Amino acid sequence: MNPEQLFELFFQDITPDMNPPGMKYHCEAMRSWWRERFMKAYYGIEETRSLRSWAEAPQMWLKGYKIASMNS
C-alpha cells in the first residue's frame, strides 16, 4: 500500500478523544493535521518538540500495521 492509502486506513481509526482540544471532529483541518502527523511518522521525520506526543498515535498505528502485515 502507498502512504496515502495507509493514511486513509489510519484516519478511519481516529476518534474525537484523540484530537487536540478544540479541534472539530471530521473537519478538513483535522484531516490535514492528522495527515501531516502520519506522513512525518511514515517517513521517519521527527516532530517539533511541541507535537511529539501527538506523533505517537501514527507511529504506534504504523508499527501495528507492519506487524499485522508480516503475520498474514
N, CA, C and O atoms as a Tripos MOL2 file, in Angstrom:
@<TRIPOS>MOLECULE
protein
  288   287    72     0     0
PROTEIN
NO_CHARGES

@<TRIPOS>ATOM
      1 N           0.8450   -1.1950    0.0000 N.3       1 MET1
      2 CA          0.0000    0.0000    0.0000 C.3       1 MET1
      3 C           0.8780    1.2420    0.0000 C.2       1 MET1
      4 O           1.9560    1.2610    0.5950 O.2       1 MET1
      5 N           0.4040    2.2640   -0.6690 N.am      2 ASN2
      6 CA          1.1590    3.5100   -0.6730 C.3       2 ASN2
      7 C           0.8020    4.3320    0.5740 C.2       2 ASN2
      8 O          -0.1820    4.0280    1.2490 O.2       2 ASN2
      9 N           1.5890    5.3660    0.8840 N.am      3 PRO3
     10 CA          1.3540    6.1460    2.1020 C.3       3 PRO3
     11 C          -0.0440    6.7610    2.1920 C.2       3 PRO3
     12 O          -0.6170    6.8360    3.2790 O.2       3 PRO3
     13 N          -0.5960    7.2010    1.0590 N.am      4 GLU4
     14 CA         -1.9330    7.8050    1.0820 C.3       4 GLU4
     15 C          -2.9960    6.7770    1.4650 C.2       4 GLU4
     16 O          -3.9150    7.0850    2.2230 O.2       4 GLU4
     17 N          -2.8720    5.5640    0.9440 N.am      5 GLN5
     18 CA         -3.8210    4.5040    1.2940 C.3       5 GLN5
     19 C          -3.7000    4.1430    2.7720 C.2       5 GLN5
     20 O          -4.7050    3.9270    3.4490 O.2       5 GLN5
     21 N          -2.4760    4.0810    3.2610 N.am      6 LEU6
     22 CA         -2.2730    3.7940    4.6810 C.3       6 LEU6
     23 C          -2.8630    4.9010    5.5480 C.2       6 LEU6
     24 O          -3.4690    4.6360    6.5860 O.2       6 LEU6
     25 N          -2.6770    6.1570    5.1040 N.am      7 PHE7
     26 CA         -3.2630    7.2610    5.8710 C.3       7 PHE7
     27 C          -4.7760    7.1260    5.9460 C.2       7 PHE7
     28 O          -5.3630    7.3510    7.0050 O.2       7 PHE7
     29 N          -5.4110    6.7660    4.8490 N.am      8 GLU8
     30 CA         -6.8730    6.6120    4.8530 C.3       8 GLU8
     31 C          -7.3040    5.5540    5.8690 C.2       8 GLU8
     32 O          -8.2960    5.7390    6.5730 O.2       8 GLU8
     33 N          -6.5720    4.4580    5.9460 N.am      9 LEU9
     34 CA         -6.8860    3.4270    6.9460 C.3       9 LEU9
     35 C          -6.6910    3.9630    8.3620 C.2       9 LEU9
     36 O          -7.5280    3.7490    9.2380 O.2       9 LEU9
     37 N          -5.5730    4.6620    8.5750 N.am     10 PHE10
     38 CA         -5.2930    5.2560    9.8820 C.3      10 PHE10
     39 C          -6.3770    6.2580   10.2600 C.2      10 PHE10
     40 O          -6.8600    6.2620   11.3930 O.2      10 PHE10
     41 N          -6.7550    7.1000    9.3170 N.am     11 PHE11
     42 CA         -7.7200    8.1650    9.5930 C.3      11 PHE11
     43 C          -9.0820    7.6050   10.0010 C.2      11 PHE11
     44 O          -9.8000    8.2360   10.7760 O.2      11 PHE11
     45 N          -9.4360    6.4490    9.4980 N.am     12 GLN12
     46 CA        -10.7000    5.8160    9.8840 C.3      12 GLN12
     47 C         -10.7090    5.4420   11.3630 C.2      12 GLN12
     48 O         -11.7740    5.3320   11.9700 O.2      12 GLN12
     49 N          -9.5330    5.2470   11.9410 N.am     13 ASP13
     50 CA         -9.4280    4.8560   13.3470 C.3      13 ASP13
     51 C          -9.3900    6.0390   14.3130 C.2      13 ASP13
     52 O          -9.4310    5.8410   15.5280 O.2      13 ASP13
     53 N          -9.3130    7.2490   13.7990 N.am     14 ILE14
     54 CA         -9.2560    8.4330   14.6620 C.3      14 ILE14
     55 C         -10.6140    8.6530   15.3160 C.2      14 ILE14
     56 O         -11.6450    8.6560   14.6440 O.2      14 ILE14
     57 N         -10.6030    8.8370   16.6270 N.am     15 THR15
     58 CA        -11.8270    9.1230   17.3760 C.3      15 THR15
     59 C         -11.7470   10.5470   17.9310 C.2      15 THR15
     60 O         -10.6520   11.1010   18.0280 O.2      15 THR15
     61 N         -12.8840   11.1510   18.2970 N.am     16 PRO16
     62 CA        -12.8640   12.5390   18.7810 C.3      16 PRO16
     63 C         -11.9250   12.7660   19.9670 C.2      16 PRO16
     64 O         -11.3210   13.8320   20.0800 O.2      16 PRO16
     65 N         -11.7980   11.7770   20.8460 N.am     17 ASP17
     66 CA        -10.9410   11.9750   22.0180 C.3      17 ASP17
     67 C          -9.4480   11.9600   21.6730 C.2      17 ASP17
     68 O          -8.6210   12.2830   22.5250 O.2      17 ASP17
     69 N          -9.0980   11.5960   20.4600 N.am     18 MET18
     70 CA         -7.6970   11.6000   20.0330 C.3      18 MET18
     71 C          -7.2620   12.9640   19.5020 C.2      18 MET18
     72 O          -6.0670   13.2260   19.3730 O.2      18 MET18
     73 N          -8.2160   13.8260   19.1980 N.am     19 ASN19
     74 CA         -7.9060   15.1330   18.6180 C.3      19 ASN19
     75 C          -7.3920   16.1130   19.6620 C.2      19 ASN19
     76 O          -7.6890   15.9810   20.8490 O.2      19 ASN19
     77 N          -6.6180   17.1010   19.2100 N.am     20 PRO20
     78 CA         -6.2080   18.1670   20.1240 C.3      20 PRO20
     79 C          -7.4340   18.9090   20.6510 C.2      20 PRO20
     80 O          -8.4460   18.9830   19.9540 O.2      20 PRO20
     81 N          -7.3690   19.4520   21.8490 N.am     21 PRO21
     82 CA         -8.5050   20.1950   22.4060 C.3      21 PRO21
     83 C          -8.9560   21.3130   21.4700 C.2      21 PRO21
     84 O          -8.1360   22.0570   20.9320 O.2      21 PRO21
     85 N         -10.2520   21.4180   21.2870 N.am     22 GLY22
     86 CA        -10.8300   22.4790   20.4740 C.3      22 GLY22
     87 C         -10.9390   22.1810   18.9890 C.2      22 GLY22
     88 O         -11.5440   22.9580   18.2500 O.2      22 GLY22
     89 N         -10.3690   21.0760   18.5380 N.am     23 MET23
     90 CA        -10.4580   20.7530   17.1110 C.3      23 MET23
     91 C         -11.7790   20.0510   16.8350 C.2      23 MET23
     92 O         -12.1570   19.1050   17.5260 O.2      23 MET23
     93 N         -12.4770   20.5340   15.8070 N.am     24 LYS24
     94 CA        -13.7560   19.9280   15.4400 C.3      24 LYS24
     95 C         -13.5270   18.5400   14.8660 C.2      24 LYS24
     96 O         -12.5270   18.2840   14.1940 O.2      24 LYS24
     97 N         -14.4690   17.6530   15.1430 N.am     25 TYR25
     98 CA        -14.3730   16.2810   14.6580 C.3      25 TYR25
     99 C         -14.7810   16.2160   13.1900 C.2      25 TYR25
    100 O         -15.8220   16.7510   12.8090 O.2      25 TYR25
    101 N         -13.9920   15.5850   12.3950 N.am     26 HIS26
    102 CA        -14.2000   15.3850   10.9510 C.3      26 HIS26
    103 C         -14.3420   16.6880   10.1620 C.2      26 HIS26
    104 O         -15.2410   16.8270    9.3330 O.2      26 HIS26
    105 N         -13.4620   17.6230   10.4250 N.am     27 CYS27
    106 CA        -13.3730   18.8150    9.5840 C.3      27 CYS27
    107 C         -12.1110   18.6800    8.7330 C.2      27 CYS27
    108 O         -11.2580   17.8390    9.0170 O.2      27 CYS27
    109 N         -11.9920   19.4870    7.7160 N.am     28 GLU28
    110 CA        -10.8330   19.3940    6.8220 C.3      28 GLU28
    111 C          -9.5310   19.7320    7.5500 C.2      28 GLU28
    112 O          -8.4830   19.1620    7.2460 O.2      28 GLU28
    113 N          -9.5960   20.6490    8.5020 N.am     29 ALA29
    114 CA         -8.3960   20.9880    9.2740 C.3      29 ALA29
    115 C          -7.9060   19.7820   10.0650 C.2      29 ALA29
    116 O          -6.7020   19.5500   10.1710 O.2      29 ALA29
    117 N          -8.8380   19.0150   10.6200 N.am     30 MET30
    118 CA         -8.4640   17.8190   11.3720 C.3      30 MET30
    119 C          -7.7820   16.8170   10.4520 C.2      30 MET30
    120 O          -6.7540   16.2380   10.8010 O.2      30 MET30
    121 N          -8.3560   16.6190    9.2870 N.am     31 ARG31
    122 CA         -7.7850   15.6730    8.3240 C.3      31 ARG31
    123 C          -6.3650   16.0920    7.9390 C.2      31 ARG31
    124 O          -5.4640   15.2540    7.9070 O.2      31 ARG31
    125 N          -6.1620   17.3590    7.6500 N.am     32 SER32
    126 CA         -4.8360   17.8660    7.2780 C.3      32 SER32
    127 C          -3.8440   17.7260    8.4260 C.2      32 SER32
    128 O          -2.6900   17.3480    8.2270 O.2      32 SER32
    129 N          -4.3160   18.0400    9.6350 N.am     33 TRP33
    130 CA         -3.4520   17.9580   10.8100 C.3      33 TRP33
    131 C          -2.9710   16.5240   11.0260 C.2      33 TRP33
    132 O          -1.7790   16.2910   11.2240 O.2      33 TRP33
    133 N          -3.9010   15.5610   10.9870 N.am     34 TRP34
    134 CA         -3.5270   14.1610   11.1820 C.3      34 TRP34
    135 C          -2.7100   13.6360   10.0070 C.2      34 TRP34
    136 O          -1.8280   12.8000   10.2060 O.2      34 TRP34
    137 N          -2.9770   14.1000    8.7960 N.am     35 ARG35
    138 CA         -2.1960   13.6600    7.6380 C.3      35 ARG35
    139 C          -0.7420   14.0710    7.8010 C.2      35 ARG35
    140 O           0.1660   13.2920    7.5120 O.2      35 ARG35
    141 N          -0.5240   15.2960    8.2640 N.am     36 GLU36
    142 CA          0.8500   15.7580    8.4740 C.3      36 GLU36
    143 C           1.5510   14.9100    9.5360 C.2      36 GLU36
    144 O           2.7020   14.5120    9.3520 O.2      36 GLU36
    145 N           0.8620   14.6320   10.6480 N.am     37 ARG37
    146 CA          1.4520   13.7680   11.6950 C.3      37 ARG37
    147 C           1.7770   12.3910   11.1290 C.2      37 ARG37
    148 O           2.8490   11.8470   11.3970 O.2      37 ARG37
    149 N           0.8510   11.8200   10.3410 N.am     38 PHE38
    150 CA          1.0240   10.4820    9.7960 C.3      38 PHE38
    151 C           2.1940   10.4290    8.8170 C.2      38 PHE38
    152 O           3.0280    9.5280    8.8980 O.2      38 PHE38
    153 N           2.2610   11.3750    7.9040 N.am     39 MET39
    154 CA          3.3180   11.3520    6.8920 C.3      39 MET39
    155 C           4.6960   11.5340    7.5230 C.2      39 MET39
    156 O           5.6700   10.9260    7.0790 O.2      39 MET39
    157 N           4.7760   12.3590    8.5450 N.am     40 LYS40
    158 CA          6.0620   12.5120    9.2340 C.3      40 LYS40
    159 C           6.4530   11.1980    9.9020 C.2      40 LYS40
    160 O           7.6180   10.8030    9.8630 O.2      40 LYS40
    161 N           5.4880   10.5220   10.5120 N.am     41 ALA41
    162 CA          5.7770    9.2200   11.1300 C.3      41 ALA41
    163 C           6.1600    8.2050   10.0640 C.2      41 ALA41
    164 O           7.0930    7.4270   10.2600 O.2      41 ALA41
    165 N           5.4660    8.2010    8.9590 N.am     42 TYR42
    166 CA          5.7280    7.2440    7.8830 C.3      42 TYR42
    167 C           7.1460    7.4040    7.3330 C.2      42 TYR42
    168 O           7.8460    6.4160    7.1110 O.2      42 TYR42
    169 N           7.5570    8.6320    7.1200 N.am     43 TYR43
    170 CA          8.8730    8.8910    6.5400 C.3      43 TYR43
    171 C           9.9780    9.0490    7.5870 C.2      43 TYR43
    172 O          11.1260    9.3160    7.2340 O.2      43 TYR43
    173 N           9.6460    8.8880    8.8610 N.am     44 GLY44
    174 CA         10.6510    8.9550    9.9200 C.3      44 GLY44
    175 C          11.1500   10.3510   10.2130 C.2      44 GLY44
    176 O          12.2820   10.5230   10.6660 O.2      44 GLY44
    177 N          10.3230   11.3520    9.9610 N.am     45 ILE45
    178 CA         10.6870   12.7420   10.2310 C.3      45 ILE45
    179 C          10.2480   13.0800   11.6510 C.2      45 ILE45
    180 O           9.0840   12.9020   12.0090 O.2      45 ILE45
    181 N          11.1750   13.5630   12.4440 N.am     46 GLU46
    182 CA         10.8670   13.8740   13.8350 C.3      46 GLU46
    183 C          10.0060   15.1310   13.9260 C.2      46 GLU46
    184 O          10.2480   16.1250   13.2410 O.2      46 GLU46
    185 N           9.0000   15.0590   14.7840 N.am     47 GLU47
    186 CA          8.1270   16.2170   15.0210 C.3      47 GLU47
    187 C           8.8560   17.2560   15.8640 C.2      47 GLU47
    188 O           9.8290   16.9490   16.5530 O.2      47 GLU47
    189 N           8.3680   18.4830   15.7950 N.am     48 THR48
    190 CA          8.8900   19.5080   16.6900 C.3      48 THR48
    191 C           8.5420   19.1100   18.1180 C.2      48 THR48
    192 O           7.6300   18.3140   18.3410 O.2      48 THR48
    193 N           9.2410   19.6440   19.0460 N.am     49 ARG49
    194 CA          9.0710   19.2480   20.4500 C.3      49 ARG49
    195 C           7.6240   19.3660   20.9260 C.2      49 ARG49
    196 O           7.1390   18.5000   21.6540 O.2      49 ARG49
    197 N           6.9450   20.4130   20.5270 N.am     50 SER50
    198 CA          5.5720   20.6420   20.9950 C.3      50 SER50
    199 C           4.5730   19.6310   20.4330 C.2      50 SER50
    200 O           3.4820   19.4800   20.9840 O.2      50 SER50
    201 N           4.9210   18.9430   19.3570 N.am     51 LEU51
    202 CA          3.9960   17.9900   18.7270 C.3      51 LEU51
    203 C           4.4030   16.5330   18.9060 C.2      51 LEU51
    204 O           3.7350   15.6420   18.3810 O.2      51 LEU51
    205 N           5.4690   16.2760   19.6260 N.am     52 ARG52
    206 CA          5.9700   14.9010   19.7410 C.3      52 ARG52
    207 C           4.9630   13.9380   20.3440 C.2      52 ARG52
    208 O           4.8700   12.7930   19.9010 O.2      52 ARG52
    209 N           4.2110   14.3700   21.3350 N.am     53 SER53
    210 CA          3.2410   13.4420   21.9370 C.3      53 SER53
    211 C           2.1260   13.0970   20.9500 C.2      53 SER53
    212 O           1.5610   12.0060   21.0110 O.2      53 SER53
    213 N           1.8080   14.0200   20.0420 N.am     54 TRP54
    214 CA          0.7690   13.7470   19.0420 C.3      54 TRP54
    215 C           1.2800   12.8100   17.9540 C.2      54 TRP54
    216 O           0.4850   12.1980   17.2410 O.2      54 TRP54
    217 N           2.5740   12.6950   17.8220 N.am     55 ALA55
    218 CA          3.1580   11.8120   16.8060 C.3      55 ALA55
    219 C           3.0820   10.3470   17.2130 C.2      55 ALA55
    220 O           3.2670    9.4630   16.3760 O.2      55 ALA55
    221 N           2.8140   10.0800   18.4810 N.am     56 GLU56
    222 CA          2.8030    8.6960   18.9570 C.3      56 GLU56
    223 C           1.6910    7.8620   18.3280 C.2      56 GLU56
    224 O           1.9080    6.6880   18.0310 O.2      56 GLU56
    225 N           0.5150    8.4330   18.1180 N.am     57 ALA57
    226 CA         -0.6060    7.6580   17.5650 C.3      57 ALA57
    227 C          -0.2770    7.1000   16.1790 C.2      57 ALA57
    228 O          -0.4400    5.8990   15.9650 O.2      57 ALA57
    229 N           0.1810    7.9250   15.2280 N.am     58 PRO58
    230 CA          0.5060    7.3380   13.9280 C.3      58 PRO58
    231 C           1.7050    6.3870   13.9870 C.2      58 PRO58
    232 O           1.7540    5.4130   13.2360 O.2      58 PRO58
    233 N           2.6650    6.6570   14.8640 N.am     59 GLN59
    234 CA          3.8150    5.7620   14.9860 C.3      59 GLN59
    235 C           3.3720    4.3870   15.4750 C.2      59 GLN59
    236 O           3.7930    3.3660   14.9310 O.2      59 GLN59
    237 N           2.5290    4.3590   16.4950 N.am     60 MET60
    238 CA          2.0470    3.0810   17.0260 C.3      60 MET60
    239 C           1.1700    2.3700   16.0060 C.2      60 MET60
    240 O           1.2530    1.1510   15.8610 O.2      60 MET60
    241 N           0.3300    3.1210   15.2970 N.am     61 TRP61
    242 CA         -0.5410    2.5190   14.2930 C.3      61 TRP61
    243 C           0.2940    1.8770   13.1840 C.2      61 TRP61
    244 O           0.0210    0.7500   12.7710 O.2      61 TRP61
    245 N           1.3080    2.5920   12.7050 N.am     62 LEU62
    246 CA          2.1680    2.0460   11.6530 C.3      62 LEU62
    247 C           2.9080    0.7990   12.1230 C.2      62 LEU62
    248 O           3.0390   -0.1660   11.3690 O.2      62 LEU62
    249 N           3.3890    0.8120   13.3530 N.am     63 LYS63
    250 CA          4.0750   -0.3640   13.9000 C.3      63 LYS63
    251 C           3.1170   -1.5540   13.9470 C.2      63 LYS63
    252 O           3.4840   -2.6610   13.5550 O.2      63 LYS63
    253 N           1.8980   -1.3320   14.4240 N.am     64 GLY64
    254 CA          0.9000   -2.3960   14.4580 C.3      64 GLY64
    255 C           0.5480   -2.9000   13.0760 C.2      64 GLY64
    256 O           0.3670   -4.1010   12.8760 O.2      64 GLY64
    257 N           0.4500   -1.9960   12.1280 N.am     65 TYR65
    258 CA          0.1400   -2.3890   10.7470 C.3      65 TYR65
    259 C           1.2550   -3.2590   10.1740 C.2      65 TYR65
    260 O           0.9890   -4.2750    9.5320 O.2      65 TYR65
    261 N           2.5000   -2.8570   10.4060 N.am     66 LYS66
    262 CA          3.6340   -3.6360    9.8910 C.3      66 LYS66
    263 C           3.6620   -5.0360   10.4980 C.2      66 LYS66
    264 O           3.9050   -6.0160    9.7930 O.2      66 LYS66
    265 N           3.4150   -5.1320   11.7930 N.am     67 ILE67
    266 CA          3.4050   -6.4380   12.4580 C.3      67 ILE67
    267 C           2.2670   -7.2930   11.9220 C.2      67 ILE67
    268 O           2.4580   -8.4750   11.6350 O.2      67 ILE67
    269 N           1.0810   -6.7010   11.7850 N.am     68 ALA68
    270 CA         -0.0710   -7.4460   11.2650 C.3      68 ALA68
    271 C           0.1720   -7.9000    9.8270 C.2      68 ALA68
    272 O          -0.2280   -9.0010    9.4470 O.2      68 ALA68
    273 N           0.8210   -7.0640    9.0350 N.am     69 SER69
    274 CA          1.1110   -7.4200    7.6430 C.3      69 SER69
    275 C           2.0950   -8.5850    7.5590 C.2      69 SER69
    276 O           1.9830   -9.4340    6.6750 O.2      69 SER69
    277 N           3.0480   -8.6210    8.4690 N.am     70 MET70
    278 CA          4.0310   -9.7030    8.4730 C.3      70 MET70
    279 C           3.4000  -11.0230    8.9120 C.2      70 MET70
    280 O           3.8270  -12.0930    8.4790 O.2      70 MET70
    281 N           2.3880  -10.9470    9.7680 N.am     71 ASN71
    282 CA          1.7450  -12.1490   10.2950 C.3      71 ASN71
    283 C           0.6750  -12.7120    9.3760 C.2      71 ASN71
    284 O           0.1800  -13.8130    9.6140 O.2      71 ASN71
    285 N           0.3030  -11.9730    8.3230 N.am     72 SER72
    286 CA         -0.7530  -12.5020    7.4530 C.3      72 SER72
    287 C          -0.2210  -13.1940    6.2350 C.2      72 SER72
    288 O          -0.9980  -13.6860    5.4160 O.2      72 SER72
@<TRIPOS>BOND
     1     1     2 1
     2     2     3 1
     3     3     4 2
     4     3     5 am
     5     5     6 1
     6     6     7 1
     7     7     8 2
     8     7     9 am
     9     9    10 1
    10    10    11 1
    11    11    12 2
    12    11    13 am
    13    13    14 1
    14    14    15 1
    15    15    16 2
    16    15    17 am
    17    17    18 1
    18    18    19 1
    19    19    20 2
    20    19    21 am
    21    21    22 1
    22    22    23 1
    23    23    24 2
    24    23    25 am
    25    25    26 1
    26    26    27 1
    27    27    28 2
    28    27    29 am
    29    29    30 1
    30    30    31 1
    31    31    32 2
    32    31    33 am
    33    33    34 1
    34    34    35 1
    35    35    36 2
    36    35    37 am
    37    37    38 1
    38    38    39 1
    39    39    40 2
    40    39    41 am
    41    41    42 1
    42    42    43 1
    43    43    44 2
    44    43    45 am
    45    45    46 1
    46    46    47 1
    47    47    48 2
    48    47    49 am
    49    49    50 1
    50    50    51 1
    51    51    52 2
    52    51    53 am
    53    53    54 1
    54    54    55 1
    55    55    56 2
    56    55    57 am
    57    57    58 1
    58    58    59 1
    59    59    60 2
    60    59    61 am
    61    61    62 1
    62    62    63 1
    63    63    64 2
    64    63    65 am
    65    65    66 1
    66    66    67 1
    67    67    68 2
    68    67    69 am
    69    69    70 1
    70    70    71 1
    71    71    72 2
    72    71    73 am
    73    73    74 1
    74    74    75 1
    75    75    76 2
    76    75    77 am
    77    77    78 1
    78    78    79 1
    79    79    80 2
    80    79    81 am
    81    81    82 1
    82    82    83 1
    83    83    84 2
    84    83    85 am
    85    85    86 1
    86    86    87 1
    87    87    88 2
    88    87    89 am
    89    89    90 1
    90    90    91 1
    91    91    92 2
    92    91    93 am
    93    93    94 1
    94    94    95 1
    95    95    96 2
    96    95    97 am
    97    97    98 1
    98    98    99 1
    99    99   100 2
   100    99   101 am
   101   101   102 1
   102   102   103 1
   103   103   104 2
   104   103   105 am
   105   105   106 1
   106   106   107 1
   107   107   108 2
   108   107   109 am
   109   109   110 1
   110   110   111 1
   111   111   112 2
   112   111   113 am
   113   113   114 1
   114   114   115 1
   115   115   116 2
   116   115   117 am
   117   117   118 1
   118   118   119 1
   119   119   120 2
   120   119   121 am
   121   121   122 1
   122   122   123 1
   123   123   124 2
   124   123   125 am
   125   125   126 1
   126   126   127 1
   127   127   128 2
   128   127   129 am
   129   129   130 1
   130   130   131 1
   131   131   132 2
   132   131   133 am
   133   133   134 1
   134   134   135 1
   135   135   136 2
   136   135   137 am
   137   137   138 1
   138   138   139 1
   139   139   140 2
   140   139   141 am
   141   141   142 1
   142   142   143 1
   143   143   144 2
   144   143   145 am
   145   145   146 1
   146   146   147 1
   147   147   148 2
   148   147   149 am
   149   149   150 1
   150   150   151 1
   151   151   152 2
   152   151   153 am
   153   153   154 1
   154   154   155 1
   155   155   156 2
   156   155   157 am
   157   157   158 1
   158   158   159 1
   159   159   160 2
   160   159   161 am
   161   161   162 1
   162   162   163 1
   163   163   164 2
   164   163   165 am
   165   165   166 1
   166   166   167 1
   167   167   168 2
   168   167   169 am
   169   169   170 1
   170   170   171 1
   171   171   172 2
   172   171   173 am
   173   173   174 1
   174   174   175 1
   175   175   176 2
   176   175   177 am
   177   177   178 1
   178   178   179 1
   179   179   180 2
   180   179   181 am
   181   181   182 1
   182   182   183 1
   183   183   184 2
   184   183   185 am
   185   185   186 1
   186   186   187 1
   187   187   188 2
   188   187   189 am
   189   189   190 1
   190   190   191 1
   191   191   192 2
   192   191   193 am
   193   193   194 1
   194   194   195 1
   195   195   196 2
   196   195   197 am
   197   197   198 1
   198   198   199 1
   199   199   200 2
   200   199   201 am
   201   201   202 1
   202   202   203 1
   203   203   204 2
   204   203   205 am
   205   205   206 1
   206   206   207 1
   207   207   208 2
   208   207   209 am
   209   209   210 1
   210   210   211 1
   211   211   212 2
   212   211   213 am
   213   213   214 1
   214   214   215 1
   215   215   216 2
   216   215   217 am
   217   217   218 1
   218   218   219 1
   219   219   220 2
   220   219   221 am
   221   221   222 1
   222   222   223 1
   223   223   224 2
   224   223   225 am
   225   225   226 1
   226   226   227 1
   227   227   228 2
   228   227   229 am
   229   229   230 1
   230   230   231 1
   231   231   232 2
   232   231   233 am
   233   233   234 1
   234   234   235 1
   235   235   236 2
   236   235   237 am
   237   237   238 1
   238   238   239 1
   239   239   240 2
   240   239   241 am
   241   241   242 1
   242   242   243 1
   243   243   244 2
   244   243   245 am
   245   245   246 1
   246   246   247 1
   247   247   248 2
   248   247   249 am
   249   249   250 1
   250   250   251 1
   251   251   252 2
   252   251   253 am
   253   253   254 1
   254   254   255 1
   255   255   256 2
   256   255   257 am
   257   257   258 1
   258   258   259 1
   259   259   260 2
   260   259   261 am
   261   261   262 1
   262   262   263 1
   263   263   264 2
   264   263   265 am
   265   265   266 1
   266   266   267 1
   267   267   268 2
   268   267   269 am
   269   269   270 1
   270   270   271 1
   271   271   272 2
   272   271   273 am
   273   273   274 1
   274   274   275 1
   275   275   276 2
   276   275   277 am
   277   277   278 1
   278   278   279 1
   279   279   280 2
   280   279   281 am
   281   281   282 1
   282   282   283 1
   283   283   284 2
   284   283   285 am
   285   285   286 1
   286   286   287 1
   287   287   288 2
@<TRIPOS>SUBSTRUCTURE
     1 MET1         2 RESIDUE 1 A MET
     2 ASN2         6 RESIDUE 1 A ASN
     3 PRO3        10 RESIDUE 1 A PRO
     4 GLU4        14 RESIDUE 1 A GLU
     5 GLN5        18 RESIDUE 1 A GLN
     6 LEU6        22 RESIDUE 1 A LEU
     7 PHE7        26 RESIDUE 1 A PHE
     8 GLU8        30 RESIDUE 1 A GLU
     9 LEU9        34 RESIDUE 1 A LEU
    10 PHE10       38 RESIDUE 1 A PHE
    11 PHE11       42 RESIDUE 1 A PHE
    12 GLN12       46 RESIDUE 1 A GLN
    13 ASP13       50 RESIDUE 1 A ASP
    14 ILE14       54 RESIDUE 1 A ILE
    15 THR15       58 RESIDUE 1 A THR
    16 PRO16       62 RESIDUE 1 A PRO
    17 ASP17       66 RESIDUE 1 A ASP
    18 MET18       70 RESIDUE 1 A MET
    19 ASN19       74 RESIDUE 1 A ASN
    20 PRO20       78 RESIDUE 1 A PRO
    21 PRO21       82 RESIDUE 1 A PRO
    22 GLY22       86 RESIDUE 1 A GLY
    23 MET23       90 RESIDUE 1 A MET
    24 LYS24       94 RESIDUE 1 A LYS
    25 TYR25       98 RESIDUE 1 A TYR
    26 HIS26      102 RESIDUE 1 A HIS
    27 CYS27      106 RESIDUE 1 A CYS
    28 GLU28      110 RESIDUE 1 A GLU
    29 ALA29      114 RESIDUE 1 A ALA
    30 MET30      118 RESIDUE 1 A MET
    31 ARG31      122 RESIDUE 1 A ARG
    32 SER32      126 RESIDUE 1 A SER
    33 TRP33      130 RESIDUE 1 A TRP
    34 TRP34      134 RESIDUE 1 A TRP
    35 ARG35      138 RESIDUE 1 A ARG
    36 GLU36      142 RESIDUE 1 A GLU
    37 ARG37      146 RESIDUE 1 A ARG
    38 PHE38      150 RESIDUE 1 A PHE
    39 MET39      154 RESIDUE 1 A MET
    40 LYS40      158 RESIDUE 1 A LYS
    41 ALA41      162 RESIDUE 1 A ALA
    42 TYR42      166 RESIDUE 1 A TYR
    43 TYR43      170 RESIDUE 1 A TYR
    44 GLY44      174 RESIDUE 1 A GLY
    45 ILE45      178 RESIDUE 1 A ILE
    46 GLU46      182 RESIDUE 1 A GLU
    47 GLU47      186 RESIDUE 1 A GLU
    48 THR48      190 RESIDUE 1 A THR
    49 ARG49      194 RESIDUE 1 A ARG
    50 SER50      198 RESIDUE 1 A SER
    51 LEU51      202 RESIDUE 1 A LEU
    52 ARG52      206 RESIDUE 1 A ARG
    53 SER53      210 RESIDUE 1 A SER
    54 TRP54      214 RESIDUE 1 A TRP
    55 ALA55      218 RESIDUE 1 A ALA
    56 GLU56      222 RESIDUE 1 A GLU
    57 ALA57      226 RESIDUE 1 A ALA
    58 PRO58      230 RESIDUE 1 A PRO
    59 GLN59      234 RESIDUE 1 A GLN
    60 MET60      238 RESIDUE 1 A MET
    61 TRP61      242 RESIDUE 1 A TRP
    62 LEU62      246 RESIDUE 1 A LEU
    63 LYS63      250 RESIDUE 1 A LYS
    64 GLY64      254 RESIDUE 1 A GLY
    65 TYR65      258 RESIDUE 1 A TYR
    66 LYS66      262 RESIDUE 1 A LYS
    67 ILE67      266 RESIDUE 1 A ILE
    68 ALA68      270 RESIDUE 1 A ALA
    69 SER69      274 RESIDUE 1 A SER
    70 MET70      278 RESIDUE 1 A MET
    71 ASN71      282 RESIDUE 1 A ASN
    72 SER72      286 RESIDUE 1 A SER
